[in-house]
Amino acid sequence: MQIFIKLKDILLPFCATFILVIFSLTTASCTAQSINPDKPHHTNRGFRNPDLKDDHGFFDFLRWRWNRLWQDNPSGDSYDFPMAKNDPEFLKANNTKKTLTWIGHATMLFQIDGVNILTDPHFSERSSPVQWAGPKRVVPPGISIEDLPPIHIVFISHDHYDSLDKQSILNLYHREDGKNTRFFVPLGMKTWFESLGVNSAIEMDWWDTYQIDSLKIIATPMQHWGKRSPFSRNEHLWASWIVMSRDFRFYFGGDTGYAAHFEETGNRYGPFDLALLPIGAYEPRWFMKNHHINPEEAVKAHIDLRARKSVGMHWGTFPLTDEPLDEPPRRLKAALKNEDLSDEDFLVLQHGETIILD
């Protein structure tokens, strides 16, 4: 019976994805106007990771999923993550304090100088192209969309379903103040947003800058990949993001493998007052290493960026990979100790927890 349950969990998302292929094949590629072959991360058909020589293909993915059938991975129901009590009214009224709130996975609310910024917004029940199959949320969002303050800026790191959730984008845009929300996206994604009727997407390449009042926004490299359907690999770019104010530097790392981009970004724009770094979705290592850092590599990235404080994300929300969902904080704690760093240097928050930043 166990094997049939696992087969169902694997096959249903595949069926859902192939249903979407019917629609995706009728949509023209949105990257042609963005590609510059002179740039090392551009190709004739899309984008690539310049520091990555070899990459895994579809058959490697099938090998991983097949091996997973015979593993005793804990189900999402076996976890009980305590949620912090949130104060939405404080966040709505706040115009002066710098705060950070972990909503879940890679979704963070960052407030700076009266500007409210949301990263990779995901408020749906599943990380999937449909809501009847796919990885199911093990803990509800730390804040609901309805309780959010007005959102001025949204950062999208890449087009995978755990970071770019269609319904969350639509719900944000159709809030009372949603037409004032600007969505910062990597190259190739603007057309996707426009197809939803969202006309406030700002498309940027690595190292591009954009000024909003006193804030400078910079798109920076990360090592990942893009795919919204079986036939659209790497048509959209992936990016991490920087926000610089007069007295604060913020880095959102997105979802990435460990590579030279951390040190390059740190040298160009560090030190950072705050860095958001993924610490989950890293096993099995043979398959995940190119595109997902583990806690030990997250500590290396913290050092490379010269971050004064980092916060872990991309863990404890969706069962996406093979490590136990509650393992990343334990490994992070050990990695920090090995580098003579404290838990205060690299924080792990509860879902819904808000911290006030000095």
N, C-alpha and C positions, 0 to 999 in steps of 0.2 A: 504493500500500500504506500509506503514511504517513497518508493521510487516513482510511482505514478503521480504522486503529489508534486514531486520535484520536476518531473517531465511537464506537467501542466504549467508550473511557474515559468518554465523556460519557453515552452511553445506558444503560450498565449501572447506574450509581448512580440514574438516574431510575427504571429498572425496580425496583430494590430499594426505593426510596422509596414507589412506588405499591403495592407489596406490603404495606408497613406501613400504608398508608391503610386497608386492609380492617380492620385491628385498631384503628386510631385512631378510626375512625368509631363504634366500639362503646363508646368511652370518653367519658364525660361531661366537659365542660369543667371544669377545676379552679380557675378564677379567680373564679367568681361570688361566692363568699363573701369574696373579698379586695378587691374593687373599691370604691373610695371616689371618686365623681365629683367631689368637692370638691378633690381633689388634681390638679395640672396634668398629671402624668404618667399618670393613670388615664383610661380611657375606659369607655364602657358595655359594651365587649366585651373589654377587656384593658388594654393599656398603650401608651404612645407616648413619643417624645422631645420634651419641651417646647420645646427650642431649635431643632428641625428643622422647617422650613416645608414642604419638598418632599422626597419620598423616591422611590427607585426601585421599580418594580413588577416583575412576573414577566416582562413582555416586554423590559424592560431587561436582566434576567438572561439571557434567551434571546439577545439581541443580543450580550452579552459572550461567551457560550459559542460562538456562531456565529463571531464574529471570531477567537476563539481557535483555531479549526480551521485558519486560514491563517497562524498564527504558528509560528515555529520555537522553541518553548519547550523548554528543556533538560529531559530526563527525570530522574526521581529517581536513576537509576543513574549519572548523570554526576557526582554529588557524592561527595566523600570527606571527611566531617567527622571530625577526630580526636576520640577520646573520652578523657576524663580517667580515670585509675585511681581508683576510688572505694574507700572504706574503710567498708563497712557496719557492721563491729563497733564502730568509733569512734562512728558515729551512734547505734547501739543503746545504747551505754553512756553517751552524753553526757547529762548532766543540768544542766550549769552553763554551758556556752558557748553563745552565740548563733551559729547557723550558717545558711547558705543553700546548697542544692544544686539545680542545674538538672538535672532528669530528662529534659526535652525538651518542646518546644512551650510551653504555658502551665503545665506541671506542675512545681512547685517544692516542695521540702521546706524548711520554715523551722522552726528550733528556737529556743525562747525560754523560759527559766526552767523547763526540764524538760518543756515542752509541745511536742509535735510536730504541725506544721500542714502540710497538703498542699493545694495549689491546683489546681483544674481537673484532677483526676487522669485521665490517659490512658496506658494501658499496652498497648493493643491494636495489632494490625498495621496497621489501616486506620482512618481517620477517616470513618466511614460507618455507616449503619444495619445493614449486613451486612459480613461479613469476606471475601466473594468479589468485591467491587467497591468502587471509591471510592479516594480518595487514600491511597497506601501510604507507610508510614513509611520514611524514607531512612536512619535511624540508630536502633539499638535504644534502649530506655529506659536512662538513665544508671544507674538502680538498678531491679532487679526488685521486684515487689510482695513477693515472699518475703523479700527482703533489707531491706525497710523496717523501721525501728523501730516500736513501737506508735504508731498514728496517733490522736491525740486529737480533732483538729479538721480538717474538710475544708471548703474554700470552693468553691462553684460560682458562676461569674460569669453564665452564661446557658445556654440549652438546646441550642445547636448541637452537632453530633456531635464536633467537635474539642475541645470543652470539657466536655461531659457524655456520657461513654462508659458505656453500660449495664453492660458486662461488667466494667469497672474498678471501678465502684461495688459490684457484687455481690461481686467478689473481695476488695475491702477489707472489706466488711461481714462476710464469712464467714471472715475470718482468725480465729485463736484469740482475739485481743483485739478483734475488729471490733465487737462489740456495744457497746463503750465509745466508739466513734467517733461524734462528733456532726457531722452534715452541715448546714452553714449555706447556705441556698438563698434566692434571691429569691422574691417572692410568686408563688403559683400552682404552685410545684413540689412542694410537700409531698405532694400526692396522687399524683404520679408516683412518688415514692420509696416511698410506702406500697403502691403497686401491685406493687412488686418485693419486698415484705416487709421493707423497710428502714424501721423505725419510729422512727429517731432524727434525723429531719430537723427543723431549726428554720427556720421561714419568716420572712423579714424584709423590710420595705419600706425605701425610701431614708430615711436618717437615724435609723432605729430603732437602739437599743442593747441589748446583752445582756452580762451580767456572768458570767464564769466564774472563780471564785476571784479572783486578782489581775489578770486580764486583762479589759479592756473591748473588746467587738467592736461595730463600727458598720458598717452597710450604707450605702453611699454611691452617688451617681448615676454612671452612665456612659452614653455615647450609642451604643446598639447596637440590636438587635432580636432577636426570638425566633421559632423555627420548628422543630418536630420532624416535621411532615408537611406536605403541600401545603395543608391546610385548617386550620392551627393557628397562623397568624401572630400573634405578639405576645400570645398567651394567657398566657405566663409573662413575668415581669419579668426584667430584667438588672441586675446590680449589681457594683460594685467593693467592696472590703472593707478595713477598718482594724482593726488590733490595737494596743491601747495598754496598756503595762505601766507600772510606776512610773518606769522610766528609758529606755524605748524606744518609738518609734512606727513602725509598719510599715504600708505601703500596698500592696495588690494591685490593679492597675488593670484586670484582666480583659481585655476586647477592646473597643475603643472608638474612636469618632471624636473629633476635637479639638473641644471646646466649652468653655463657661464653667464646667462642673462642676469642672474641675481647679483653677481659681483659687478657686472657692467652697470646695472641700474643703481647699485649702491655707490659706485664711483661717480656716476653722472649727477645723481640727485640726492644721495644720502648725506648725512645720516637722517633716518626717518624717526619721527616721534612715535609713530604707531604703524605696525605692519600686520595685516591679516593674512595668515598663511594656512594652507590646507595641511591637515595632519592625518586624514583618513583615506580610505579607498586605495590601499597599496598592496594587497595580496591577491593572487600569488605573485611573488616578486618577478618571476621570469616574464610575466605578461604585463604587469602594471608599471614596472620601473621606469620605462621611457616617458610616461605621461603623468605619473602620480608620485609625489614625494611621500616618504614615510616620516614618522616623527623625528628620527635621527637626522634626516636630510632637511627637515623643516628647521631644526636648530642650526644647521649649517647655513641655510638661507637667511635666517635671522642675523647671523654673524656677518655674512656677505653684504647684506643690506645696511649693516651698521644701524640696526633698529634699536631704539631705546627701550621699546616695549613691543611685544608681539602678542597676538591672540590667535588661538587655534580655531579652525573652522573646517567644514567639509567632513564632518564625522557625526556619529550619534543620531542620525535622522532617518536616512534611507539605507536599507541593507543592499548595497551595490556590489560588494566584493567579498573576499573570503575571510578577512580577519574579523574577530568578534567586534561588535560595534562599540563596546566599552574598553577595548584594548588601547586605542591611540593615546588617551591621557596618561596611562601607566607607562607606556614606552617613552612618551615625551618627558615625563618626570625623571626617568633614568637618564635620558640623553642630556637633559639640562645639567644634571649632577656631574656627568662625565666632562662637561665643558666648564665646570665651576660657575654655572649660572643658577639663579634662583627661580622659584615658581613665579615670583613677581615680574621677572624679566619676560616670561612667556606664559601668559594666562590661559586657562581653560575656564570658560563660562558655563553656567547653566542655561538651558533654553529659557529665553525671556529675560535673562539678567541684563541689567543696565549698569555700566560703570561710568563714573565721571572722570574725565581726563584732565590732568594738570596741564 
